[in-house]
Amino acid sequence: MNFFKKSISLAALAMTFAASTSAQQVPKGWHLMDKTSNGFYGISMDKAYEFVKSKNLKSNTVIVGVIDSGVDTTHEDLKPVLWHNTGEIPANKIDDDKNGYVDDVYGWNFLGNANGNNVTKDSYEAARVYHNLKSKWEHVDPKTVKLTPEANYEFQMWRRAEEEVAGGESKVNELETMMLQNAYKSCVKSDSILRKAMGKEVFTGKELGAYEPTDATVKKAKNTLYGLMSGNGATDDTNQSFLEGFSEYLDSQTKKSEAAEKAPEDFRGEVVKDNYKDFNDRFYGNGNVYVSESAALHGTHVSGIIGAARNNGKGMDGVADNVKIMMVRAVPDGDEHDKDIALAIRYAVDNGARVINMSFGKSYSPEKKWVDDAVKYAESKGVLLVHAAGNDGKNLDTSYNYPTPVLLDGTRPNNWITVGASGPLNTKSEPLAASFSNYGKKEVDVFAPGVKIYATVPGGNKYQNLQGTSMASPVVAGVAAFIMEYYPELSARQVKEIIEKSSIKIKEKVTEPGTGEQVNFADLSATGGLVNAYEAIKLASTYKGERATQTEPTKETKPTTKPTKAKKPVKKTKKK
């Protein structure tokens, strides 16, 4: 598995390696706890359920679309809450509901083809933008050529990519890669020492944490490896799987540093075989939303946070108690493509999702117009979009993380929430604003628990800690769905307003991610608050709903031009 995938920035990784050995252990499920009752900055979920019970409210099922890497459809804690397309007969290879997607039983996989082949890893958008647009823009001087707003957006994007891939920033990336290589070598050396000292080849982070060596060399080895594992919430992981994930992450960073000389491989195009430039060529992919354990790690964890079956005595509890998780697979190991994301949003909207979680992001968006159109489409249908702020420890007011609620025409939709990641405490070792989290007074709306979140992972009955804004976003998506369950007449705009207005304001100073400076928590987001389910549901009870009664979900998307017909399956050919 790739533990590091979209979970932590290089800066946070370096800080963790240097100073995380003193990080305090926190209980499983802390993100659901209450600060007054339990001492951790959770979302007060039990109190929220006590409130709806006191009101004798009945819940209504809410469909939550999860645009991600896939989901383990066999997991004990997710099987009861997975969405099933009632209009589709499983595995009969017929588009029974006539929506253009054959056998879309649990959702849809836009990273595959009709022959059953699937994309797992992909390139990075900076390299794609740099090489795809190099011949078009490298000799253009915008001072001498008048550019349209659309052309200027593309030119400025390409110039940023050039700086990152082939300019001064690439040199910084090379240095960071060298630091990672050295850290990895230290971990491998430490692992070798520890395996010999502990007398076992495989051990978990928890076992390593409990181990008390007396030899100075072994102590140093423990501090090195355990520091990185605990700081990344991987104490349930084994030494072998952790180092495997570190190796995969290091490999991806090495490829980034080589991108200036070599155009990225078209992983997606080689499998999907659509006409990428034609947005109307949209009936591609397949119904396999699982693919593999490694591919589905991220999406399975996210899905469990939102709605894993509650009070069943297994593993952990999701935030919302009456949801159906619709998986739309569009996020590979690498950067997602705008076309897949735009179509994933439309698919979820058209099949009844009221909330869509988007735990992914990138610094470039060459086909932003397609995504913008999909966002506006979701807004027109009253669907709330919840997006992770990103894990680079950067200020989003002055940097980039796509998709974004700022549309190309300068407008902002009223159905979008951007979420930063918070920790369980407010101490030096456990900062309230997670050290890796992006932030921004304008561009981040709220913070929610995203550090050491214990939730479902592939394997049928497995669970572990992961962290990132990827984990904070589904906490908020779960709270939104929870509100909609008990107050279904509330609109997406109202639910966004309720979540933001009811957030808990923190008065004490916190450590600013990335810089380490002491700042007011109010300076890190628009609300300056932490999401709280109890306060949110109380506020929701005072609102008069503005949402019209929803009938059957629309069964066909409506892009700006007429769609093409679904393609017939292509016969599989042998590789030469």
Secondary structure, 3 states (H helix, E strand, C coil): CCCCCCCCCHHHHHHHHHHHHHCCCCCCCHHHCCHHHHCCCCCCHHHHHHHHHHCCCCCCCEEEEEEECCCCCCCCCCHHHECCCCCCCCCCCCCCCCCCCCCCCCEEECCECCCCCECCECCCHHHHHHHHHHHHHCCCCCCCCCCCHHHHHHHHHHHHHHHHHHCHHHHHHHHHHHHHHHHHHHHHHHHHHHHHHHCCCCCEHHHHHHCCCCCHHHHHHHHHHHHHHHHCCCCCCEHHHHHHHHHHHHHHHHHHHCCCCCCCCCHHHHHHCCCCCCCCCCCCCECCCCCCHHHHHHHHHHHHHHHCCCCCCCCCCCCCCCEEEEEEECCCECCCCHHHHHHHHHHHHHCCCCEEEECCCECCCCCHHHHHHHHHHHHHCCCEEEEECCCCCCECCCCCCECCCCCCCCCCCCCEEEEEEECCCCCCCCCCECCCCCECCCCCCEEEECCCEEEEECCCCEEEEECCHHHHHHHHHHHHHHHHHHCCCCCHHHHHHHHHHCCEECCCEEECCCCCCEEEHHHCCCCCEECCHHHHHHHHCCCCCCCCCCCCCCCCCCCCCCCCCCCCCCCCCCCC
